[in-house]
């Protein structure tokens, strides 16, 4: 029988912190392999493994005929409400399939850093699935995934031109003589400059109004393609940030990228998400300057963060609460969990308050302590047991008034039919003594060491006559039910 020695435990703990933040956790075998490599090499491998992008696809563009779709909703020239309800249900099912397909990519062996970054950008460039079609959400998801580790400027331009964004923020209605300011306002306030600080503002109402004029004509076709309609574009002179010209939308985005406040705002948000909710102002300043000078290269910025010694400071360990998607994806990846049906995975997201493609508003999910409330905490603590034992859950999910709640209330949504790769998970613990199993498992699963009373409580859950495999399963489920497992 073997123990995990202190140097190995420390190396594994460092890798666990990295994979929890830069990915969706790791298996014990993956952590052991990473712990034997230099940190910079592990970080570089995470980036290299995320270079390839496999598009999500639940709707084939060549098979989508918007005119036929619209025609199918009419009967004798009138809107057929039954057909409309059917179309809404079919669309919601496709978005659900897109949700689970993306979750599967998060859980996959490679590309986790890209998917983690894309999840961040989904909250930053928050777009909510609406009644149009799943194709626009599919395109939006693939845009943020494609550019997740590239240039922020390219990402900003591409996501701004997605029909999902233009529809969500009403830019389809933004025309000369009747400008709509929604997109221009959120572009400055939430996507680039931020509101500013007590020291001053980063933009004025006049800047928003003039920028809205620049974005007139940014629209999309029935086929879900971006189009610039010059006939509804205001081509007159505009004054934005003190500059005057016949600016178009691309010019405004270029001006925003020229502002150092954009780099500062984005880096501050990245720091809060990946490092600590309480930013270090000096570090954010240094990182923002690097980000700006690099031409907003996201991969370079994240490599700097994940390779820095301060990223692994004690103050940053276990300092974040896992989002519902991180919790579910992490559990699936660590234990090799597969679900027999998609519905329960969306049920978990809904119950815990984070459904992919359904952020609460344009500001995205608030995160942090907002993930935990009286209605979700108990379910969070019991989730590992539900998943590992393939149980039926008698819990009502949140937001039952949502238009798609009927889909999630269907039979089987709360029935957890799962398979777990216990054989793969158990291998690193084959030679660990029973008395050392709780601490060994905690090294791989928790951001903080077990307290003596926790260790004693865990050992008491073992039953006489259990073989080693059953003991490990019992302890794993019990450790995942500890409050510390909710932390990253």
C-alpha positions as CSV (number, residue, x, y, z in Angstrom):
1,X,0.0,0.0,0.0
2,X,1.2,3.5,-0.8
3,X,0.6,7.0,0.4
4,X,0.6,10.2,-1.6
5,X,3.8,12.0,-0.5
6,X,3.8,15.7,0.2
7,X,5.7,16.9,-3.0
8,X,3.4,14.8,-5.2
9,X,0.4,16.1,-3.3
10,X,1.5,19.7,-3.8
11,X,2.1,19.1,-7.5
12,X,-1.3,17.4,-8.0
13,X,-3.0,20.3,-6.0
14,X,-1.4,22.8,-8.4
15,X,-2.6,21.0,-11.4
16,X,-6.0,20.5,-10.0
17,X,-6.3,24.2,-9.5
18,X,-5.2,24.9,-13.1
19,X,-7.6,22.3,-14.6
20,X,-10.5,23.5,-12.5
21,X,-10.0,27.1,-13.7
22,X,-8.7,26.6,-17.2
23,X,-10.8,23.6,-18.0
24,X,-13.6,21.5,-16.4
25,X,-11.6,19.6,-14.0
26,X,-9.4,16.5,-14.7
27,X,-9.3,12.8,-14.0
28,X,-6.9,11.6,-11.3
29,X,-4.8,10.0,-14.1
30,X,-4.7,13.3,-16.0
31,X,-3.6,15.1,-12.9
32,X,-0.9,12.6,-12.1
33,X,0.5,13.0,-15.7
34,X,0.4,16.8,-15.5
35,X,2.1,16.8,-12.1
36,X,5.1,15.2,-13.7
37,X,5.5,18.0,-16.3
38,X,6.7,21.6,-15.9
39,X,3.9,24.0,-15.4
40,X,4.5,26.1,-18.5
41,X,4.5,22.9,-20.6
42,X,1.1,21.9,-19.2
43,X,-0.3,25.4,-19.9
44,X,1.0,25.3,-23.4
45,X,-0.5,21.9,-24.0
46,X,-3.9,23.1,-22.8
47,X,-3.6,25.9,-25.5
48,X,-2.3,23.6,-28.2
49,X,-5.0,21.0,-27.6
50,X,-7.6,23.7,-28.1
51,X,-6.4,24.9,-31.5
52,X,-8.7,22.7,-33.5
53,X,-12.4,23.8,-33.6
54,X,-15.1,21.2,-34.4
55,X,-18.3,23.2,-35.1
56,X,-21.5,22.3,-33.2
57,X,-24.2,21.2,-35.6
58,X,-27.8,20.3,-34.8
59,X,-29.2,22.2,-37.9
60,X,-27.6,21.8,-41.3
61,X,-27.6,25.2,-43.0
62,X,-28.1,23.8,-46.5
63,X,-31.2,22.0,-45.2
64,X,-32.7,25.1,-43.7
65,X,-35.2,26.9,-46.0
66,X,-36.6,30.0,-44.2
67,X,-39.3,30.6,-46.8
68,X,-40.6,27.1,-46.5
69,X,-40.5,27.4,-42.7
70,X,-42.6,30.6,-42.8
71,X,-45.0,29.1,-45.3
72,X,-45.6,26.2,-43.1
73,X,-47.0,28.5,-40.4
74,X,-49.8,29.7,-42.7
75,X,-53.2,28.2,-43.4
76,X,-55.4,30.0,-45.9
77,X,-53.2,33.0,-45.6
78,X,-53.7,33.1,-41.8
79,X,-51.3,32.3,-39.0
80,X,-51.8,28.7,-37.9
81,X,-51.4,28.8,-34.1
82,X,-51.1,25.1,-33.7
83,X,-48.3,25.0,-36.3
84,X,-46.6,27.9,-34.5
85,X,-46.7,26.1,-31.2
86,X,-45.2,23.0,-32.9
87,X,-42.5,25.1,-34.5
88,X,-41.6,26.7,-31.2
89,X,-41.4,23.3,-29.6
90,X,-39.2,21.9,-32.4
91,X,-37.0,24.9,-32.1
92,X,-36.6,24.6,-28.3
93,X,-35.8,20.9,-28.8
94,X,-33.0,21.8,-31.2
95,X,-31.6,24.4,-28.9
96,X,-31.7,21.8,-26.1
97,X,-29.7,19.4,-28.4
98,X,-27.3,22.2,-29.1
99,X,-26.9,22.8,-25.3
100,X,-26.1,19.1,-24.7
101,X,-23.8,18.9,-27.7
102,X,-21.8,21.8,-26.4
103,X,-21.7,20.3,-22.9
104,X,-20.3,17.1,-24.5
105,X,-17.5,19.2,-26.1
106,X,-16.7,20.7,-22.6
107,X,-16.3,17.2,-21.2
108,X,-14.2,15.8,-24.1
109,X,-10.5,14.9,-23.6
110,X,-9.2,17.8,-25.7
111,X,-10.2,21.4,-26.3
112,X,-11.4,22.1,-22.7
113,X,-9.6,25.5,-22.5
114,X,-11.4,26.7,-25.7
115,X,-14.7,25.6,-24.3
116,X,-14.1,27.2,-20.9
117,X,-13.2,30.4,-22.6
118,X,-16.3,30.2,-24.9
119,X,-18.4,29.7,-21.8
120,X,-16.9,32.9,-20.4
121,X,-17.6,34.8,-23.6
122,X,-21.2,33.4,-23.6
123,X,-21.7,35.3,-20.4
124,X,-19.8,38.3,-21.6
125,X,-21.6,38.6,-25.0
126,X,-24.8,37.2,-23.5
127,X,-27.5,36.3,-26.0
128,X,-30.7,34.5,-25.2
129,X,-32.3,32.0,-27.5
130,X,-35.6,33.4,-28.8
131,X,-38.4,32.1,-31.0
132,X,-36.7,32.5,-34.4
133,X,-34.7,29.3,-35.0
134,X,-31.9,27.2,-33.6
135,X,-29.6,28.0,-36.6
136,X,-28.8,31.5,-35.4
137,X,-27.9,30.2,-31.9
138,X,-25.8,27.5,-33.5
139,X,-23.9,30.1,-35.5
140,X,-23.5,32.3,-32.4
141,X,-22.1,29.4,-30.4
142,X,-19.6,28.5,-33.1
143,X,-18.5,32.1,-33.5
144,X,-17.6,32.5,-29.8
145,X,-16.0,29.0,-29.8
146,X,-14.0,29.7,-33.0
147,X,-12.6,33.1,-31.7
148,X,-12.4,32.1,-28.0
149,X,-8.6,32.0,-27.9
150,X,-7.9,34.3,-30.8
151,X,-8.0,38.1,-31.1
152,X,-10.6,39.9,-29.0
153,X,-11.0,42.4,-31.9
154,X,-11.9,39.6,-34.3
155,X,-14.3,38.1,-31.7
156,X,-15.9,41.4,-31.0
157,X,-16.5,42.1,-34.7
158,X,-17.7,38.5,-35.5
159,X,-20.1,38.2,-32.6
160,X,-21.5,41.7,-33.2
161,X,-22.5,40.6,-36.7
162,X,-24.3,37.4,-35.6
163,X,-28.0,37.4,-36.3
164,X,-28.5,36.2,-32.7
165,X,-26.9,39.4,-31.3
166,X,-28.5,41.7,-33.8
167,X,-31.9,40.2,-33.0
168,X,-31.5,40.1,-29.2
169,X,-30.4,43.8,-29.1
170,X,-32.9,45.0,-31.7
171,X,-30.4,46.2,-34.3
172,X,-32.7,44.8,-37.0
173,X,-34.9,47.7,-36.2
174,X,-32.0,50.2,-36.2
175,X,-32.6,52.4,-39.2
176,X,-31.9,56.0,-40.3
177,X,-34.5,58.4,-39.1
178,X,-35.5,55.9,-36.4
179,X,-32.2,54.8,-34.7
180,X,-32.4,52.1,-32.0
181,X,-29.7,52.5,-29.3
182,X,-29.8,49.1,-27.6
183,X,-26.9,47.5,-29.4
184,X,-24.6,50.6,-29.3
185,X,-25.3,51.0,-25.6
186,X,-24.6,47.5,-24.6
187,X,-21.5,47.4,-26.9
188,X,-20.0,50.2,-24.8
189,X,-21.3,49.4,-21.4
190,X,-21.1,45.6,-21.2
191,X,-18.8,44.4,-24.0
192,X,-15.9,46.9,-24.2
193,X,-15.5,50.2,-22.2
194,X,-17.6,49.5,-19.1
195,X,-19.4,52.3,-17.3
196,X,-16.2,53.8,-16.0
197,X,-15.4,54.7,-12.4
198,X,-15.7,57.5,-9.9
199,X,-12.7,59.1,-11.6
200,X,-14.7,59.6,-14.8
201,X,-16.9,58.1,-17.5
202,X,-15.7,56.1,-20.5
203,X,-18.4,57.4,-22.9
204,X,-21.3,59.8,-23.0
205,X,-25.0,59.5,-24.1
206,X,-24.0,61.5,-27.2
207,X,-21.4,58.8,-28.1
208,X,-24.1,56.1,-27.8
209,X,-26.6,58.1,-30.0
210,X,-24.0,58.7,-32.6
211,X,-22.7,55.1,-32.6
212,X,-26.3,53.9,-33.0
213,X,-26.5,55.9,-36.2
214,X,-23.3,54.2,-37.4
215,X,-24.8,50.7,-36.8
216,X,-27.9,51.5,-38.9
217,X,-28.2,49.0,-41.7
218,X,-26.5,46.1,-39.7
219,X,-29.2,43.5,-40.2
220,X,-29.6,39.8,-41.1
221,X,-31.5,37.9,-43.7
222,X,-34.3,35.2,-43.3
223,X,-31.6,32.7,-43.9
224,X,-29.7,33.8,-40.9
225,X,-26.9,35.7,-42.6
226,X,-25.4,39.1,-41.7
227,X,-26.2,41.8,-44.3
228,X,-25.4,45.5,-44.5
229,X,-28.4,47.3,-46.0
230,X,-27.1,50.6,-47.2
231,X,-30.6,52.0,-48.0
232,X,-31.4,52.1,-44.3
233,X,-27.9,53.2,-43.2
234,X,-27.4,56.8,-41.9
235,X,-24.4,57.9,-44.0
236,X,-24.3,61.4,-42.5
237,X,-21.4,62.7,-40.4
238,X,-21.2,61.5,-36.8
239,X,-19.1,62.6,-33.8
240,X,-18.0,59.8,-31.6
241,X,-15.3,60.1,-28.9
242,X,-14.5,63.6,-30.2
243,X,-13.9,62.3,-33.8
244,X,-16.1,63.3,-36.7
245,X,-16.7,61.3,-39.9
246,X,-19.3,59.3,-41.9
247,X,-18.6,56.4,-39.6
248,X,-20.0,52.9,-40.1
249,X,-20.3,50.1,-37.5
250,X,-16.8,48.7,-38.2
251,X,-15.3,52.2,-37.6
252,X,-17.0,52.3,-34.1
253,X,-15.6,48.9,-33.2
254,X,-12.2,50.0,-34.4
255,X,-12.4,53.1,-32.1
256,X,-13.4,51.0,-29.1
257,X,-10.4,48.8,-29.6
258,X,-8.1,51.8,-29.7
259,X,-9.2,52.7,-26.2
260,X,-7.1,51.3,-23.4
261,X,-10.2,51.3,-21.3
262,X,-11.5,48.4,-23.3
263,X,-8.4,46.3,-22.5
264,X,-8.7,47.2,-18.9
265,X,-12.4,46.4,-18.7
266,X,-12.1,43.0,-20.4
267,X,-9.0,42.0,-18.4
268,X,-10.7,42.9,-15.1
269,X,-13.7,40.7,-16.0
270,X,-11.4,37.8,-17.1
271,X,-9.5,38.2,-13.8
272,X,-12.7,38.0,-11.7
273,X,-13.8,34.9,-13.6
274,X,-10.5,32.9,-13.8
275,X,-8.5,34.2,-10.8
276,X,-10.4,35.9,-8.0
277,X,-13.6,37.9,-7.7
278,X,-11.6,40.5,-5.8
279,X,-9.1,41.7,-8.5
280,X,-5.5,42.9,-7.7
281,X,-5.5,46.4,-9.3
282,X,-1.8,46.4,-10.0
283,X,-1.9,43.0,-11.7
284,X,-5.0,43.9,-13.7
285,X,-3.2,47.1,-14.9
286,X,-0.1,45.1,-16.0
287,X,-2.2,42.4,-17.7
288,X,-4.3,45.0,-19.5
289,X,-1.3,46.8,-20.9
290,X,0.1,43.5,-22.1
291,X,-3.3,42.6,-23.7
292,X,-3.5,46.0,-25.4
293,X,0.1,45.9,-26.7
294,X,-0.4,42.3,-28.1
295,X,-3.3,43.4,-30.2
296,X,-5.8,41.8,-27.8
297,X,-4.4,38.3,-28.2
298,X,-6.5,36.2,-25.8
299,X,-4.3,33.0,-25.7
300,X,-1.2,35.0,-24.8
301,X,-3.1,36.7,-21.9
302,X,-4.4,33.4,-20.5
303,X,-1.0,31.8,-20.8
304,X,0.5,34.6,-18.8
305,X,-2.2,34.2,-16.1
306,X,-2.1,30.5,-15.8
307,X,1.8,30.4,-15.8
308,X,2.1,33.1,-13.1
309,X,3.1,32.0,-9.6
310,X,0.5,34.3,-8.1
311,X,-2.3,32.4,-9.9
312,X,-1.5,29.6,-7.4
313,X,-1.5,31.8,-4.3
314,X,-3.4,30.4,-1.3
315,X,-5.9,33.3,-1.6
316,X,-7.0,32.1,-5.0
317,X,-7.5,28.4,-4.1
318,X,-11.1,27.5,-3.6
319,X,-12.0,31.1,-4.0
320,X,-14.6,30.6,-6.7
321,X,-18.0,28.9,-6.6
322,X,-18.5,26.6,-9.6
323,X,-21.2,27.6,-11.9
324,X,-23.9,25.0,-12.6
325,X,-22.4,24.2,-16.0
326,X,-18.9,23.9,-14.5
327,X,-20.2,21.7,-11.8
328,X,-22.0,19.3,-14.2
329,X,-19.3,19.3,-16.8
330,X,-16.6,18.8,-14.2
331,X,-18.3,15.9,-12.6
332,X,-18.9,14.3,-16.0
333,X,-15.3,14.7,-17.0
334,X,-13.7,13.6,-13.7
335,X,-15.7,10.4,-13.4
336,X,-16.4,9.7,-17.1
337,X,-20.1,10.1,-16.6
338,X,-22.4,9.7,-19.6
339,X,-26.2,10.3,-19.6
340,X,-28.6,8.0,-21.5
341,X,-30.8,11.0,-22.4
342,X,-30.3,14.8,-22.8
343,X,-33.2,16.0,-20.7
344,X,-31.7,15.4,-17.2
345,X,-28.7,17.5,-18.1
346,X,-30.8,20.5,-19.0
347,X,-32.9,19.8,-15.9
348,X,-29.8,20.2,-13.7
349,X,-28.9,23.5,-15.4
350,X,-32.4,24.8,-15.0
351,X,-32.7,23.7,-11.3
352,X,-29.3,25.4,-10.5
353,X,-30.0,28.6,-12.5
354,X,-27.7,28.4,-15.6
355,X,-29.1,27.1,-18.8
356,X,-26.8,27.4,-21.8
357,X,-28.3,29.8,-24.4
358,X,-30.7,31.2,-21.9
359,X,-28.8,33.9,-19.8
360,X,-31.2,36.0,-17.7
361,X,-30.4,39.2,-19.6
362,X,-27.8,40.9,-21.7
363,X,-25.5,41.3,-18.7
364,X,-25.2,37.5,-18.4
365,X,-25.2,35.4,-15.3
366,X,-24.2,37.4,-12.2
367,X,-22.1,34.4,-10.9
368,X,-20.2,34.3,-7.6
369,X,-22.4,33.9,-4.5
370,X,-25.4,34.3,-6.7
371,X,-25.0,30.7,-7.7
372,X,-25.9,29.6,-4.2
373,X,-29.4,30.1,-2.6
374,X,-31.7,28.2,-0.4
375,X,-33.4,26.4,-3.3
376,X,-30.3,25.3,-5.1
377,X,-27.8,24.5,-2.3
378,X,-29.4,21.2,-1.2
379,X,-29.7,20.1,-4.8
380,X,-26.1,21.0,-5.5
381,X,-25.0,18.9,-2.5
382,X,-27.1,15.9,-3.5
383,X,-26.3,16.1,-7.2
384,X,-23.3,13.7,-7.1
385,X,-25.4,11.1,-5.4
386,X,-28.2,11.5,-8.0
387,X,-25.7,11.2,-10.8
388,X,-23.6,8.4,-9.4
389,X,-26.5,6.3,-8.3
390,X,-28.8,7.0,-11.4
391,X,-31.6,8.2,-9.1
392,X,-34.9,9.9,-9.7
393,X,-35.1,13.5,-8.5
394,X,-38.2,14.9,-6.8
395,X,-37.3,18.6,-7.2
396,X,-39.0,21.3,-9.2
397,X,-36.7,23.2,-11.5
398,X,-36.5,27.0,-11.5
399,X,-38.3,29.4,-14.0
400,X,-41.3,27.1,-14.6
401,X,-43.0,30.0,-16.4
402,X,-40.4,29.9,-19.2
403,X,-41.8,29.1,-22.6
404,X,-39.7,25.9,-22.8
405,X,-40.6,24.6,-19.3
406,X,-43.0,22.1,-20.8
407,X,-40.1,20.4,-22.6
408,X,-38.2,20.0,-19.4
409,X,-41.2,18.8,-17.5
410,X,-41.5,15.8,-19.8
411,X,-41.2,12.3,-18.4
412,X,-37.6,11.4,-17.8
413,X,-36.3,14.9,-17.3
414,X,-35.6,14.1,-13.6
415,X,-34.6,10.5,-14.1
416,X,-30.8,10.2,-14.0
417,X,-29.9,7.2,-16.1
418,X,-26.1,7.4,-16.1
419,X,-23.0,5.3,-16.6
420,X,-19.7,6.0,-14.7
421,X,-16.2,4.9,-15.8
422,X,-15.3,3.7,-12.3
423,X,-12.5,1.4,-13.7
424,X,-10.6,4.4,-15.2
425,X,-11.2,6.6,-12.1
426,X,-10.0,3.9,-9.6
427,X,-6.6,3.1,-11.2
428,X,-4.5,5.7,-9.4
429,X,-5.9,4.6,-6.0
430,X,-5.2,0.8,-6.5
431,X,-2.4,0.7,-4.0
432,X,-3.6,3.3,-1.5
433,X,-4.4,2.0,2.0
434,X,-8.1,2.3,3.2
435,X,-7.3,4.7,6.0
436,X,-5.5,7.0,3.5
437,X,-8.3,6.9,0.8
438,X,-10.2,10.0,2.1
439,X,-7.1,12.2,1.9
440,X,-6.0,10.7,-1.3
441,X,-9.3,11.3,-3.0
442,X,-9.6,14.8,-1.5
443,X,-6.2,15.7,-3.1
444,X,-7.7,15.1,-6.5
445,X,-11.3,16.3,-5.9
446,X,-11.2,19.2,-3.4
447,X,-9.4,22.6,-3.5
448,X,-8.7,22.4,0.3
449,X,-7.4,19.6,2.5
450,X,-9.9,17.6,4.6
451,X,-10.4,18.7,8.2
452,X,-10.0,15.9,10.8
453,X,-13.8,15.8,11.5
454,X,-14.5,15.5,7.8
455,X,-12.1,12.6,7.5
456,X,-13.7,10.8,10.5
457,X,-17.2,11.3,9.1
458,X,-16.1,10.0,5.7
459,X,-14.6,6.8,7.2
460,X,-17.8,6.2,9.2
461,X,-19.8,6.0,5.9
462,X,-17.9,2.8,4.9
463,X,-19.9,-0.4,5.6
464,X,-18.5,-3.7,6.8
465,X,-18.0,-6.2,4.0
466,X,-17.5,-3.6,1.2
467,X,-14.7,-4.4,-1.2
468,X,-12.1,-1.8,-2.1
469,X,-14.0,-0.7,-5.2
470,X,-17.2,-0.2,-3.3
471,X,-15.4,1.7,-0.6
472,X,-13.9,4.1,-3.1
473,X,-17.3,4.7,-4.7
474,X,-18.8,5.4,-1.3
475,X,-16.0,7.8,-0.4
476,X,-16.1,9.6,-3.8
477,X,-19.8,10.3,-3.6
478,X,-19.4,11.5,0.0
479,X,-16.5,13.8,-0.8
480,X,-18.4,15.3,-3.7
481,X,-21.2,16.0,-1.4
482,X,-19.0,18.2,0.9
483,X,-19.4,22.0,0.6
484,X,-15.8,22.3,-0.6
485,X,-16.6,20.4,-3.8
486,X,-18.7,23.4,-4.8
487,X,-15.6,25.5,-4.8
488,X,-13.0,25.9,-7.6
